Amino acid sequence: MANLKEIRNRIASVSSTMQITSAMKMVSAAKLKKAQDAITAMRPYADKLTELLQSLSASLDADSGNKFSVQREVKKVLVVSITSNRGLCGAFNSNIIKESYQLADEKYANHEVSFLTIGKKANDALSKKYTVIGNHSEIYDDLTFDNSAEIAQLLMDKFVDSDFDKIILVYNKFKNAATQIIMNEQFLPIVPVESSTNINVDYIFEPSKVEIVETLIPKSLKTQLYKAIRDSYASEHGARMTAMHKATDNATELRDQLKLTYNKARQAAITN
């Protein structure tokens, strides 16, 4: 049995760790509330805009010149992996990295796959094995629509210039503090809705339908990427809050066990 001093030191160490995890849980809970409100308010707008544009794109003629809907033979694929800059959030980052590996090694094994990362964790993991054309971890320092729009514009330019034939977003969609859904979403080319009642609605377009779509599509794509980053940001704080809550519970349990062991050892020493 360990001597009393060793047990006391371990109790002090576990108590110190418990204070840190408890503080991190409260910080994440505070940040989560703000991030959750932001994504909840934004999601209906983004979803409706995407739905409207998909419907309009599907109703346009093939030769209308919509450069973001061009379906080319897929040879080069770009995967945008969205993770966090920090750890201590359970399987939040590893799930995205695992999904990215699966896309590169299985689904697009016969294609030329490159990555663009948002978050240091994805960049650190993926750059060891694959080509990473850019890392935009700094966006979390100032998460605004304008900063996100710059990344979206870069992706659109690369698609239009035929640098890539397909662009995919991989991120965690926020459901609640304990649950994140791994999303594998096509960013470009735009997927037209095959059958939708919206297509047959008799709209009056002013100016022409083509002009409206070509003006709104870049805005929609920028909104789509911003929503994905916002979703990931809220998911990160939810995952970290849950992980720190479990860590605090485990530390409390361990501390109680050590105190029991300490009291037994102290009693045995007195008896001796």
C-alpha positions in Angstrom: 0.0 0.0 0.0 1.3 3.5 -0.9 2.5 5.6 2.0 0.3 8.5 3.3 2.4 11.2 1.7 2.1 9.7 -1.8 -1.7 9.4 -1.4 -2.0 13.0 -0.1 -0.1 14.2 -3.2 -2.3 12.3 -5.5 -5.4 13.7 -3.8 -4.1 17.2 -4.2 -3.2 16.5 -7.9 -6.7 15.1 -8.7 -8.4 18.0 -6.9 -6.3 20.5 -8.9 -7.2 18.8 -12.2 -10.9 18.7 -11.1 -10.9 22.5 -10.6 -9.4 23.0 -14.1 -11.9 20.7 -15.9 -14.8 22.3 -13.9 -13.7 25.8 -15.0 -13.3 24.7 -18.6 -16.8 23.3 -18.5 -18.2 26.6 -17.3 -16.3 28.6 -19.9 -17.5 26.3 -22.7 -21.1 26.5 -21.4 -21.0 30.3 -21.6 -19.5 30.2 -25.1 -21.9 27.5 -26.2 -25.0 29.7 -25.4 -23.8 32.5 -27.7 -22.7 30.1 -30.5 -26.0 28.1 -30.3 -28.1 31.3 -30.6 -26.1 32.4 -33.6 -26.5 29.1 -35.6 -30.1 28.6 -34.6 -31.0 32.1 -35.9 -29.0 31.6 -39.1 -30.0 28.0 -40.1 -33.6 28.7 -41.4 -32.4 31.5 -43.6 -29.5 29.6 -45.0 -31.6 26.5 -45.6 -34.4 28.4 -47.4 -31.9 30.3 -49.6 -30.2 27.1 -50.6 -33.5 25.4 -51.3 -34.7 28.3 -53.5 -31.5 28.5 -55.5 -31.4 24.7 -56.1 -35.0 24.9 -57.4 -34.2 27.8 -59.7 -31.0 26.2 -60.9 -32.8 23.1 -61.8 -35.4 25.0 -63.8 -32.7 26.9 -65.9 -31.6 25.7 -69.2 -28.3 23.8 -69.5 -26.8 26.5 -71.7 -27.8 29.4 -69.4 -24.2 29.9 -68.4 -24.5 29.1 -64.7 -20.8 28.3 -64.0 -21.4 26.9 -60.5 -23.7 24.2 -61.7 -21.4 22.7 -64.4 -21.1 19.0 -64.0 -17.7 17.9 -65.1 -16.1 14.5 -65.1 -14.7 14.2 -61.6 -10.9 13.8 -61.6 -9.8 16.3 -58.9 -11.6 16.5 -55.6 -11.1 19.1 -52.8 -12.3 18.2 -49.3 -12.8 21.1 -46.9 -12.2 19.7 -43.4 -13.5 21.9 -40.6 -12.2 21.2 -37.0 -11.2 23.3 -34.1 -7.8 24.8 -33.1 -7.9 23.2 -29.6 -8.4 19.8 -28.2 -10.0 18.5 -25.0 -13.3 18.1 -26.7 -13.8 14.3 -26.9 -14.1 12.7 -30.4 -15.1 16.0 -32.0 -11.9 16.4 -34.1 -11.0 12.8 -34.6 -14.5 12.1 -36.1 -13.9 14.7 -38.8 -10.3 13.5 -39.5 -11.6 9.9 -39.7 -14.3 10.9 -42.2 -11.7 12.8 -44.3 -9.5 9.8 -44.4 -12.4 7.6 -45.5 -13.3 10.0 -48.4 -9.7 10.1 -49.6 -8.9 6.4 -49.2 -12.2 4.8 -50.1 -14.9 6.9 -51.8 -12.4 8.9 -54.0 -9.6 6.4 -54.0 -9.2 6.6 -57.8 -9.3 10.4 -57.8 -6.8 13.1 -57.1 -7.8 14.3 -53.6 -6.6 17.5 -51.9 -7.6 19.2 -48.7 -8.3 22.7 -47.5 -8.4 22.8 -43.7 -10.1 25.1 -41.3 -8.7 24.4 -37.8 -5.2 23.4 -36.6 -6.2 19.9 -35.7 -7.2 18.9 -39.2 -4.2 20.6 -40.7 -1.8 18.8 -38.3 -3.3 15.3 -39.0 -4.0 15.6 -42.8 -0.8 17.3 -43.8 1.2 14.3 -42.8 -0.4 12.1 -45.4 -2.1 14.3 -48.0 -1.8 17.5 -50.0 -3.1 20.4 -48.0 -3.5 23.5 -50.3 -4.3 25.9 -47.5 -5.0 26.2 -43.8 -7.4 28.9 -42.4 -7.2 28.3 -38.7 -7.0 32.1 -38.1 -10.8 32.5 -38.8 -11.6 31.4 -35.3 -9.8 34.5 -34.0 -12.5 36.6 -35.7 -15.4 34.5 -36.9 -17.4 36.8 -39.1 -19.3 36.4 -42.4 -16.8 38.6 -44.3 -13.8 36.4 -43.2 -15.7 33.3 -44.1 -16.8 34.8 -47.5 -13.1 35.2 -48.5 -12.6 31.4 -48.1 -15.8 30.7 -50.0 -14.7 33.0 -52.8 -11.4 31.1 -53.0 -13.2 27.8 -53.3 -15.5 29.2 -56.0 -12.6 30.6 -58.0 -10.8 27.2 -57.9 -13.9 25.5 -59.1 -14.5 28.0 -62.0 -10.9 27.8 -63.0 -11.2 23.9 -63.2 -8.6 23.4 -60.5 -11.1 21.0 -58.9 -14.2 19.2 -60.3 -15.9 18.7 -57.0 -15.7 20.4 -53.6 -17.0 18.7 -50.4 -17.5 20.1 -46.9 -16.9 17.9 -43.9 -17.9 19.2 -40.5 -19.9 18.6 -37.3 -23.5 19.8 -37.4 -24.7 21.0 -34.1 -27.8 19.1 -32.7 -27.4 19.7 -29.0 -24.6 19.9 -26.4 -24.1 16.2 -26.3 -24.7 15.3 -30.0 -22.9 16.3 -33.1 -23.8 15.0 -36.6 -20.9 14.4 -39.0 -21.9 16.1 -42.3 -20.5 15.2 -45.7 -22.0 17.9 -47.9 -21.3 18.8 -51.6 -20.4 22.5 -51.9 -19.7 22.6 -55.7 -21.0 22.0 -58.2 -24.5 22.9 -57.0 -26.8 19.9 -56.9 -30.1 20.7 -58.6 -33.3 19.5 -57.1 -34.5 16.6 -59.3 -38.1 16.9 -58.4 -39.5 19.8 -56.4 -42.8 21.5 -56.3 -41.1 24.8 -56.1 -39.9 24.5 -59.7 -43.5 24.6 -61.0 -44.5 27.7 -59.0 -45.4 30.5 -61.3 -42.9 33.2 -60.2 -42.5 36.6 -61.9 -38.7 37.3 -62.3 -37.4 40.9 -62.4 -34.7 41.0 -63.9 -34.4 37.7 -65.6 -34.2 34.3 -63.8 -30.6 33.8 -65.0 -29.5 37.1 -63.7 -31.1 36.5 -60.3 -29.6 33.1 -59.9 -26.1 34.2 -61.0 -26.2 37.1 -58.5 -27.6 35.1 -55.6 -25.6 31.8 -56.0 -22.3 33.3 -54.8 -24.1 34.8 -51.8 -25.8 31.4 -51.1 -22.5 29.6 -51.3 -20.8 32.0 -48.9 -23.7 31.6 -46.5 -23.5 27.8 -46.8 -19.8 27.8 -45.8 -20.4 30.3 -43.0 -23.2 28.1 -41.6 -20.9 25.1 -41.7 -18.2 26.9 -39.8 -20.8 28.2 -37.3 -22.2 24.7 -36.9 -18.7 23.4 -36.2 -18.0 26.2 -33.7 -21.1 25.5 -31.7 -20.5 21.8 -31.8 -16.9 22.3 -30.5 -18.1 24.0 -27.4 -20.9 21.5 -26.9 -18.4 18.6 -27.2 -15.9 20.3 -24.9 -18.5 21.1 -22.3 -19.7 17.4 -22.3 -16.1 16.1 -22.2 -15.1 18.4 -19.3 -18.3 17.4 -17.4 -17.4 13.7 -17.7 -13.8 14.5 -16.7 -14.9 16.4 -13.6 -17.2 13.5 -12.6 -14.3 11.0 -13.1 -11.9 13.2 -11.1 -14.5 13.5 -8.3 -14.9 9.7 -8.2 -11.1 9.1 -8.2 -10.6 11.7 -5.4 -13.3 10.0 -3.3 -11.6 6.6 -3.8 -8.2 8.0 -2.9 -9.6 9.6 0.3 -11.0 6.2 1.3 -7.6 4.6 0.6 -5.9 7.4 2.6 -8.2 6.9 5.6 -7.6 3.1 5.5 -3.9 3.6 5.3 -3.9 6.2 8.1 -6.0 3.9 10.3 -3.7 0.9 9.6 -0.7 3.1 10.6 -2.4 4.1 13.8 -3.3 0.5 14.6 0.3 -0.6 14.0 
